Amino acid sequence: MSSKVVVTSGATLIAAALAFSAYAASNPIMGPAAKVSRRAFQGYYDGHKVTYLNTDVSSKADAGAMHINYSASIGKVKGLPEIYLVEGHAATGQIAIFGSEPGEKNYSPLWSETILTWKASAKPVLITSDTQIDKIEKTGKLTRARGTLSSIARSSRSARANAELRATAPGAWSRSM
C-alpha cells in the first residue's frame, strides 16, 4: 500500500510540475515578485482621495530632482487625461486633482499636467474634482495653463517652466482609505 501512495504522490507531483511548466511557457515571465519601498503621492478624484506613484517623467531636470526615470517619449503622447495642480496660493490641504481613474473609458497611466492658479482677489477653496474646476473657472476666479512636459510630483521650477504642459506616468493607482 505504501508503494501505491508513493507512486500516486509521485505521479501527482509530476502532473503538477508539467501543468505549471505549460502555464509558465504560455505566459510572459516577469520574474520573481519582490516588495519595494517607494514614495507615494495623494490626489483627489471626484471627491475622494487616491494614492499614486510617479515612476517616469518627460523632463530630464524633474527626473533628476525626483530620482525617477526620464522618458522623452511620454512627452510625445497626445490626448491624455488631465491631472490638475494648483500653483501659488491655495486652500489648506490642496493636493493634485485627477480627471479620470482606472476603469473609466478615458483613463491612462500617462497624464497631461494642467496648472491651476487662483486670481489674486479670489479666496481659494479646496478643489476635489475636475467638475468643480470647471464650475470655478466659469466664475473667473481660477485660470489654467498648459505647455510641454514635466512631472506629476512637482519640484520647484520657474514660472515659465510651470506654464508648460507636462506628461507623466504615475505607474500605479489606488483609492485611499
Buried (B, 14 or more C-beta within 10 A) or exposed (E): EEEEEEEEEEEEEEEEEEEEEEEEEEEEEEEEEEEEEEEBBEBBBBEEEBBBBBBBBBBEBBBEBBEBEBBEEBBEBEEBBBBBBBBEEBEEEBBBBBBBBEEEEEEBBBBBBBBBBBEEEBEBBBBBBBEBBEEBEEEEBBEEBEBBBBBBBBBEBEEEBBBBBBBBBBBBBEEEE
